[in-house]
Amino acid sequence: MGGKKKPTLSQLERQQRLREEKEKGERGKKEAQKAYAPRLGSISLPNIDDESMVQEILSLKAITPYVVASKYNLRIGVAKQLLRVLEQRKLIKQVSGNAHLRVYAPAAA
């Protein structure tokens, strides 16, 4: 008994129009995906011997990987590597943190 009623002509037209727009949009998305857009953020470690960059990092009160990554358009992993190298060179020291987040401060000169 009962069951779903037949859609009216205007409802059928609307459904068909929406289906066509959706297919057209999917085709456009596929074409847009083909055009490769490079990811933001550098993968390689920047030049650590660059004094201006090191001085800018040392001028910060609290140094975190996120701050360095956002300031120099790096990935978080690369920023972590950079901070580890600076810590090995005794330019910065780890103040606090755990496995997920480390907070550094400039080493007392």
PEKAMO-V571658 format. One record per backbone hydrogen bond with DSSP energy under -1.0 kcal/mol. CO is the residue of the C=O (numbers start at 1). NH is the residue of the N-H. Records with the same first field share a line. If there is no record, write none. Layout:
CO = NH, NH
//
This chain:
8 = 12
9 = 13
10 = 14
11 = 15
12 = 16
13 = 17
14 = 18
15 = 19
16 = 20
17 = 21
18 = 22
19 = 23
20 = 24
21 = 25
22 = 26
23 = 27
24 = 28
25 = 29
26 = 30
27 = 31
28 = 32
29 = 33
30 = 34
31 = 35
42 = 75
50 = 54
51 = 55
52 = 56
53 = 57
54 = 58
55 = 59
57 = 60
63 = 104
64 = 68
65 = 69
66 = 70
67 = 71
68 = 72
69 = 74
73 = 42
75 = 79
76 = 80
77 = 81
78 = 82
79 = 83
80 = 84
81 = 85
82 = 86
83 = 87
84 = 88
85 = 89
86 = 91
87 = 90
91 = 107
93 = 105
96 = 103
101 = 98
103 = 95, 96
104 = 63
105 = 93
//
